[in-house]
Amino acid sequence: MTTDDVFLGVGLLVVLAVGSQLLAGVLRIPALIVLLPAGFAAGALTDVVDPRQLLGTAFSPLVSLGVAVILYDAGLGLDLGRLKGHNRRVVSRLIWLGVPVTCLLAAVLAVPLLDMSRGAAITLGAVLVVSGPTVVGPLLALVRPADRLRHILVWEGSLIDPVGGILGALVFRAVDASTQPTASRGVLHFLASLGTGVAGGVAGAAVLWAVFRLARPGEVLGTTAQLAVVIGVAAACDVVQDDSGLIAAVLMGLAVANLARIDVPVRRTFFETLVSLVIGLLFTSISATISPASLRHVGLPALGLAAFLVVVVRPLVVALCTARTDLSRAERGFLGWMAPRGIVAAATASTFTSALVARHVGGAARILPATFVVIVATVTLYGLTAAPVARLLRVVRPSRSRPLLVGGDPWVVDLAATLRSTGMEVLMWAGRHEQRERIERAGLELAPGEMLADATGPGAAWEGVTGVYLLTGEDDFNVLASTILRGGVEGPVYRVGPAADSRGVVVPYGDGEVLFGPRLSGRALARRHHDGAGIVAVPAREPVPSGSDLLFVVRPGHRLEPVTQGGPPHVGPQDTLVLLTPGR
């Protein structure tokens, strides 16, 4: 290829990767529905979008390192301490029971349907167990199922990415070992790969511990240090044993997320941006390598495999994993109708296929195109039907509000308790230790973790939050947090107004929805509450105490509407008013 062809090819891949994700965001559909057809069409219609020609022998190693970064990021989201309560049993069963059942049943059908050897079929089965939060998350945002179902599916998707990555790597090493001349040599090869991955994960976690405990980098440098360690360790492991870097990357992410002694800076914006770009580039480039000719004899059998996974395997897995639990029949039905495949499936299929083809494993060349068909079929099917199925089963989340109140001053805690007294589910977060203790003493639900880092992370306690209310006494923090969070949470983001004489660094440049009227700044509210003002809930049909200020209107069905500087909302006879009463 000429230099101009390389410029055109790389530029087109980046534009397609980002443009497809932008289009998917506008259409409110999973990005895969756009990414895969875009990459496939570009590869079929042009000669410049061919990653194997653009990158040559570097393509496969770059895919492997890209998957390592994605799996490390998935591991970072697995704070296992947050998986608790009655959902823990279902999620754990979906992993330790659902993953092997799905793998084995998919492999059993793939042998006759796709004319594969047992080694290629079991590799395909291992690849197809993976779903992932990058696919499930957008679907759940569109469907808005009940919080319990959302929690289970988000945790399953978050856990199954690294678990599926490890399973895929282990199965690949086992199949690769079976091609060795002697059985003992194959077993040694397999154990060497597993040991290399585990040793790399331990070493990488130790390096990260040393970096953050001794060098103490800031948020930006700390994030780039993580990237350097992940890529360096994964590359070193792959040099020693092919594809063992995937195991190391997952273990490093799990260690960082769950070991209290590794104090990682909370900022993940750069990492999230990088992972989003890597996902887009991997999907478009991998799908561009699939030619129409490779699908000619695989398309219909792979569609049959996808139908088997959707209609038989997933419902069976959910039935087994939810047995003797308190999930209703409708909840089980929706869980049984939600298992789209995602980026890790495509990337691991691309990584393993070429190596198994080189080992002359029968049917290995069909792994990638079959995975491509299953991904497109499942994402499209679930994307089009998940919302109607949720409505049919009546598992859509009710329209009741679940506000998140950020701040721990006494008036904020009093406000949260009043909102809870109306029957509303209220979540709180505060940064200072004494404020968090005040919230816990009031018996209110306290969100764990760091607010800006965990707001949209997989498995976070912010699932189901319908609006964020920034009520701290720090005006600059409220403005910055509203700017960062806007667009990152499902509902609107409001902030309490600054005092008229506020001279903060960023307050004059703040925008967005400001709560209450110009007289009720955060300082004014705190002062009036300290002077004896109370916060009460009064039915709209009853007389309002003289001198009271309206803060919120609670609609029937526990829907919350705040007073903003644009004016108060309309009040109906069935509403409840949240008022700030006069002080002493």
N, C-alpha and C positions, 0 to 999 in steps of 0.2 A: 504494500500500500504506500502511496505517496504521502508526503507531509500534509498536503491539503486534505487528503482522505482521512488522516488521523484527526486533524482539527475538526472536520465535519462530523466524524463519527463520535468523538468524545463529547463535542458540544451538543450533538443531538441526543445522546444518552442522558446527559445532565438535564437538558430542557425537558425531555420526556418524563424523567423521573420526578422532577419537581412539578412540572405542569400537570401531570396526571394526579398527583396528590392534591394540588390546588383545586382541580376540577372535581375530584371526589369530595373535597370539603364543601364546595359550593352545592353539590348535589346531595350532600348528606348520605353518602354511600361509602362502604369500605373501599379504601384506595386500591385494593387488589383487583376489584372489578374493572378498574381503568388501567392499572399498571400492566397487567399481563397481556391484554389484547394490544395495548400500545406497543410494547416491546416486540410481541410476536409479529404485528403488522410491519413495524420498522425493519425487522430482520428479513421478512419475506419480500418487502417491496424495494428495499435499497441494498446496495452492496457495501455501504460504509459502516453500517451498524452491525458489526460482527465482532464481538469481544475477543474471540479466539484469534482473529487477524489483527485487531487493534493492539492486543496485549501479548499475543503469542503464548509462550509457556508461563508467563506471569499470571494468566487469567485464573487458573485453578488455585494457586497459592493465595491470590488476592481474595477470591471467594471464601476460602477457608479462614483467612484473617478477618474478613468482614463478618462471617458467622460468629467467630470468636468474640468480637466486639458486641454483637447483638446478644449472645448468650450471657456475657458478663453483665450487660445491662439488665437482662432478665433476672439474673441472680441477685442484682442489687435490690430488686423489688420484692425479694422474698424474705421479709422480716417475719420469721416463723412464729414469733411471739404474738403477732396480731391475729393469727388463725386460731380462734378459740370459740367456745360456745357450741351450740347444737349443730352448726354447719361443719365443724371440723371433721366429724366422722364421715360425712358424705364426700367432702373434698379429698380426704386421705384415701377413701376407697376408690374414687375415680382415678387416682394416681396409681396406687399399688395393685389394684385389681383391674381397673379399666384399661390401663396401658397395655399390659401383657395380653389381655383378652382381645383387644382391638388388633394388636400386632399379629397374633396367631391366626385369627379368623381372616384377616385381610390376606395373609400369606397363603392360607389354604386355598382360597378362591383364586388368587393370582397365578398359581401354578398351572391349572388347566385353562383359565380364561385368557391369560396373556402369554401362554406357552413359555413359562420361565422355569429355570432350575430352582431347586429348593433354596439355594443360597441367595439368588437374586430376589426370589419371592419374599423371603424373610427380611431382607434388607428393605424392600419396598414397604412391607408391613410396618417395620420400625420407623421408616420415614413418615408414614401416614398417620401415626398416632398423634402428631403434633398439631395443635391448634394455635394458641398464642394470643396475648392481649392486643397485639396490633390489628388482629382481625375481629376478635370478640368485642373489644371496646367500642369501636364505631357502631357495630350492630346493636349493642345494648343501649348506647346513647340514642339511637333511633327508635328502638322498641320501648324503652323505659319500663322494664319489667319490675315486679315487686322487689324491694330491697334484698330480701333473702335470696331470691334467684340470682340477682345481680352479683351479690357477694360470692355465691358458690361458683358462678361461671367465671368471674374475674380471677378468683383464686385458682381455679382449675387451669385457666389459660396461662396464668403467670407461672404456675408450677410446672406445667407440662412442657413449656419451652425448654428449660434446662434438662428436665428429666428425659424428654424426647431426644434432645441433643446427645446426652450421655448414652442412652439406649442405642441410638443410631450409630454412634462411634463404636460402641462395644460390639454390636452386631456386625458392623462392617469389618472390624478387626477379626472377629470369629470366622466370618465367611472368607476373608482374605487368608486367614491362617489355614483354612481347610484346603486351600489350593497349594499349600506347601508339599514338598515331596514326601515328608513323613509326618505322622500324627504328632509325635513329640515336638518336632520343630514348629508345627502350627500352634500348639498349645503355648510353647515358649514365646512365640511371636505375639500371641494374644496377651499373655501376661505382661510382656515387656511394654506393650502399648498402654495397657491399663496402669501399670506401675509408673510409666513415664508421665501420664496425665495427672495421676494423683500427686506424684512428687513435684511436678510443675505447679500444680495448684497450691500445695503447701508452701513451696518456695516463693511463689508470687505473693501469697498472703503475707509471708514474713517480710518480703521487700516492702509491701505497702505499709505494714505496721511500722517498719523502720523509718520509712519516708515521713509518715504522718506524726510519729512520736518524736523523731529526732530533728528532721529538717523543718517540720511544721509549716508547710507551704500554705499560701492563701487559697481562696476558693478557686480562682482561675488556674493558677499553677498546679493546685492539687488535682483538678480535673484532668488537665493535660498529663500530669504524672501518672494518673490511673490508666489513661489511654496508652502511654508509653510502656508501662509495665505489662498490661494485658497483651499488647501486640508483641512485645519482646519475648515474654514467656511462651505465648502460643507459638510463635515462630521457632523458638529454640526447641520446644517439644516436638514440633512437626519435623524438624531436622533430624532429631533422634529417632522418632517413630511417627510415621505418617498419621495425620488427623488426631493425634493424641492431644493437640493443643485445644481442641473443643472441650475435652474433659477438664483440662486445667482452667480454662476461662470460666466455666460454670462454677467450679469449686472456689475460685477466687471471688466471684461475685457473692456466693453464699457466705463466705468467710467475712467479707467486708460488711454485709448486711446484718450478720448475726453475732459477731464477736464484739463485745463491748469495748475491748481494749484497742480496737482499730477505730480511731476517731477521724472519720472522713469529713471534709468540709461539706456543707449541706447543698451547695449550689450544683445543680445538674443540668442547667440550661444548655450549656455547650454539648454535653454528652447526649442529651435528648435530641438536639438539632443534628448532631453527627449521626446518631442511630437512624433518625428519620431519612437522612440523605442516603445512608448506606442501604437501607431497606429499599428505597426507590431505585437506586442504581443496580442492586442485585436483582430485583424483580425484572426490570426492563432488560438488563443484559442477559440474564439466564433465559428469559422467554425469547430473546432474539436469537439464541443459539438453536432453538427448536424449529426445524423446517417443516413445511406442510407435508413433505414426503415422509418424515418420521412419524407423523400422526396417522398416516393412511391406514395402517394395519393395527394401530393401537387405539384409535379414537373410540370406536364402539365398545370394544372390550373394557377400556378404562371407564367409560360411562357406566357400563354394567357393574364394575367394581365400586364406583362412586354410589350407585343406587343401593348396592348391598350394604355399604357402610352407613348410609343414611337411614334406610328402611329397616335393616335387621340388626346391624352391629351396635349402633348407638343406642337404640331403645333397649336392647338386651343388656348392654353395659349399665345403663341407668337403672334398669329394673334390679339388677344384682346389687348395685352400689347404694341404692336407696331402700333396700329391704329392711324392715323393722326400724324405720325412722318415722318421724312425725310429719314428713312431707305429704302434702295432699296429692290426690291423683292428678289434678291439673298441674301442680308444680312439677311432678315427675314427668308429665307429658311434655312440658315445655323444655325441661332439661334434656329430654330424649330427642328434641328437635333443634338442637343447637350444638353443632360440632364442625364449624368450618375449618379448613386447613389454611396454613399461613406461610410466612416467609421462611421459617426455619425448615419446613418440609421441602420447599423448593431449593433452598441453598444447600442443605445436606444431601439432597438427591443429586444436585449438580456436582458436589464435592466427591461423592462416592462412585458415581456412575463411571467416570473415565477410568478410575483405578480398577474397578471390577471388569470393565471391558478389556483393559490391558492384561488382566489375569485370565481372560477367556472364560469368564463365568457365563453360563448359558442364559440368555435373556436379559443380561445386564443393560444392554443398550436401550431397553424399553422402560427402565426405571424412571428416567427423567421425563420423557413425554407422557407416561402414565400419571406421574405425579402432577404434571402441568394440567392435564385434563381433570383430575380429581379436584385440584384446587379451584379451577375455574367453575366446575360444576357445583361444588359445595358452597362456595362463596356466593355465587349467583342465586342458587336455590334458597339458601338461608336468608340472603339479603332481601329477596323478593317476598318471602313467605313468613319471616319471623314475626313481623308486626301483626299481620292478620291472625296467625296462630295464637299469639299472646292475647289478642282481643277475644278470640273464640274461646280460649281456655279461661278467660277472665283473670289473668295474672298480671295485667298491666298495673303499674304502681298508681295508687290513688293520687289525686291532684293535690293532696294536703302538702303544705310547705314543711320543709325541714331546714330552718335557718341555722347558719353558723355565725355565732357572735364572737368576734375577735376582741379580746380585752378582758381584764379581770378586776377593774375598779369596782367598788361597792355598788355604784348605780347600775353598772352593766350586769352584775350578778343578780341584782334585784329585778332588772328588766327580764333576764332569762327566766327567773323563777315565775314571774308574772305570765310570760308567754306560755310556759309549761302548764300553768294552772288552767289555761284555756283548752288543754288537751293536745297542744302542739308538741311535737318532738323537737327538742332544741339541743344543738351541739355547741360546745364552747372551746375556745383555744386561747391560751395566754402564754407569754414568754417568761415571765418572772415567777420564781419559785413560790413567793408568798401569794401571788394571784392565783396560781394553780391550786394551792392549798385552800384558798377561799372558795374556789369553784367546787372542789371536792367536798368541803364541809357543807356546802349548800345542797349536796346530793345531785348535782347536775352532771351531765355526760361531758367528759373532757376528752378532746381529740389528742392522740399521742403524737410524738414526733415533732419535726420542724415544719412550720406552716407552709412556707413557700416551696420547700423541697418535696413535701408529701401531698400537696393539694390534689395533684392529678396522678400520682404514682399508682401502679397496680397494687390492689389489695389494701389501699389506704382506707382509713376510717371516714373519708370524706365522701364515700359513695352515697348517692341519694341526696346530697346537699342541694337545695333549690335556690339558695341565695346566700351571699356573704355580706356581713355587716361589720365594717371596720370601725370599732368604737374605742380604740386605745387613746391614751392621753398624748400620744406623740403624733402631731399633725403630719410631719414629714413621712413617718412610717405609713400612715394611712394612705397618703397620696401615692407613695411608691408601690405599696402592696396592691392598691386598686388598679394601678397600671399593669402590674405583672400578672395579676390574677384574672383580669378581664379577658375573656375568651378561653381561659383555661379551666373554668368550672361551668357546670350546666346552666346555672341561673345568673341573675344580675349581681353586680358587685356595688355595694353602697359604702359610703364613708361618712362619718360624722363631720360636721363643718368645723373649720378652724376659727379661732377667735378673731375678731376684727383687727386686732393689733398684732396678729401673728406675723413673724418675720423669719419663717423657716427657710431652708435652702431651696426646697422644691415646692412648697405650698403655693406660691403665687402661680405656678405653672400647672397645677392640678386640674384635671377635668373629670368628667363622669358624674354620676348621680350623687348629690350631697343630701344627707338626711335632714329632716326637720326644717324649721324656718331659720332665718338669719339670726334670731335672738337665741336660738338653742344650739350654741356651739358645744363642743365636747367639754370645754372648761365650765361653761355655764351650767350644763347638766350636772357635772360633778359637784359644783358649788351648791346648787339648789338642793341636790340630794343630801349633801353634808349638812345643810341647814334645816333639814327635816322634811323636804318634799318626798312624797312617795310615788311609786309607780303601781297603778292598779288597773284591773280589767273590769269594765262596766258594760252591761248590755246596752245597745244603742237605744232601746225603748225606755230606759230609765234616765232620770235627770242626771246631767253632768255637773259635778261639783264646780262651783264658781271659781274662776281663776285657773282652771286646769288647761293644760296644753295637750293636744292630740299628738301621739307619737305613731301609732299603728292602728290599722283596722284589720280585724280577724274575720274573714268571710266564713260563711257556712262551709263545712268540709275542711276547716282548719287551713284556709289559704290566707297568707299574710301579705298585706299591702302597706308599705310605709308611707309616712308623710315625707315629701321631699321639698326642696326649695321651689319646685315648680307648683306646689300647692298640695292640699290634702286630697285623698281619693274620695270618691262618692261614698256616702254612708247609707246603707239600707237598713230596714227595720230588724232584720235577722242577724246583723253584724254585731261584733263585740269591739268596743273601743279600749285601746290601751292608752292610759292617760298619765301625764305627770301632774300630780296634784300640788297645790300651793304648799309652801313650807310653813314653818311655825311663825 
